[in-house]
Amino acid sequence: MGASSTVTIAPSSDHLNSSPRPVNTALSSDEDRISALPDDILIKILERIDDLHAVFRTSTLSRRWAHLPHLLSCLLIQVADFLPRDKSSWTVHQVMAAYIAVLRRLLPSSPSCNRAIKRLRLSFYLTDPYPYLCSIGHAVGDVVEHGNTDSLEFTIFSDARNPSYEQCVVFGQRFMSFFQACPIAFRWLTSLTLQNITFGETDVFDLLNACNKLELLSLTACDSVVDPVTGEDAALAIHAPPHSALLTLEIKCCAFARIDLIRAPKLGRLVCTSWTEANPPLHFGDVPHLDDITLRLAAVHLQTPFALSHLLSNTSTLSVMHLDFSNQMIWIKPEAPKNLCSILNNLRDVYLYNIFSECDLNWTMFVLEAAPALTNFHLKLSRHPCERSRCEDTAKKVNVVWDNASPDFKHHRLSLLEIVGFAVDEKLTKYIRLVMERAVVLKRIRLLDREPCANKCDAMDGAQCPSSTRWRFPVEEEEKKLTRQRLIDGLSSSVEISIG
């Protein structure tokens, strides 16, 4: 970017004023008592404040507070704190220059300084000119090389809105130059969040090999360079070294052809959302400690349903699974539980979220049958008309039919069934009774109303939804009593049913 570039994308900064707010320097008796506290307690108070301007304003209260911001051992310095409300008159270079000036002011000024930075969290732009990034990397390197820093986090934003593929390639090259020029900082990095990066063939491999303390890697809207011969997207290969500390991997809205988890010896949590290529999005290799997986997708036509046994064939340690269907097509296939028993044997918590309201729920029983250790089963139904996708390429929503449940199946661990988006409906009543019949030690059923609409619409209560009465959530105590009676009628169950 040239010197005239303006700030075009950034985290929220509504709380920021372009000039400091006035401070009342007249201390009340309560404030005097606070000021009488020792430095270490006041510092702990300041370290809980996420607003950098607020931290600096405390130093103007009195001489007692003036030195405290320079004694903090936990620092959060966000680029959002340097953006004025009127962004049109500022360039990204002005923002980064101000950011680096404050960074240098807050970090220890010399190696002989006794002050240790235990936790350092930085967010900034991946911008030219290159010296901005080097200034950050070297300043951080000077702090962490003494070995007193427990946590170092980088969140790096691109400085363009909706960049082209060519721009993302440049961002990728710029990031790798930053990484190579500042090896000390990256060697101590524990968390890295990136957006709009196009990686070269070996970039992620080199990154994981060098950042041996990295515990969290989060990628948003990233991809790899396309194959120069076929023009196809490349896969993302996670091939972490044996000493890798990687615990959490997040892949969000990325355009990789596939994510190959070749080796991740400590990986415990995986989040993969809104992938753009065909199903399934992942291939598992050596992930011996994978415990928690989250998949979220609003499927399009090319993304046909797939079997969980195909996706998870090399895993057997999962205890938590989140599947979010975004009110669109159910993109997993019900399958014979015998195909999944070894995979889901340790599963304790399942979350099946945003199932479109017209869909039958009996198919979910195959998960229950394949997971003998399951204790908590959470379902969420989408009931907002405004949640329906307007994308022309959205996959068709088809009711999922599952007729292969074992007639004599009994579950001996399930303790809680929770349904968000419950309404008095024959289909739901039959489903809940089915779970009660099969889960012989079920202790509690929690039935909750639909969650407030994220778009703040009133469609469910207006003329747009003629069936709103039929979908009514029981509110009055008499309605709740009748609903409970319908659910337990004829069953010898002592389950507690809470509504609302």
PyMOL commands that set and color helices and strands:
alter all, ss='L'
color gray80, all
select helices_A, chain A and resi 29-35+39-46+52-58+63-66+68-71+79-82+87-89+92-106+131-144+165-181+183-187+203-210+308-311+337-339+362-370+385-387+426-438+459-461+477-488
alter helices_A, ss='H'
color red, helices_A
select strands_A, chain A and resi 74-78+119-125+151-157+191-195+198-199+216-220+223-224+236-239+248-252+259-263+269-273+282-286+292-296+306-307+320-324+332-333+349-356+376-382+416-420+444-448+496-499
alter strands_A, ss='S'
color yellow, strands_A
deselect
rebuild
show_as cartoon
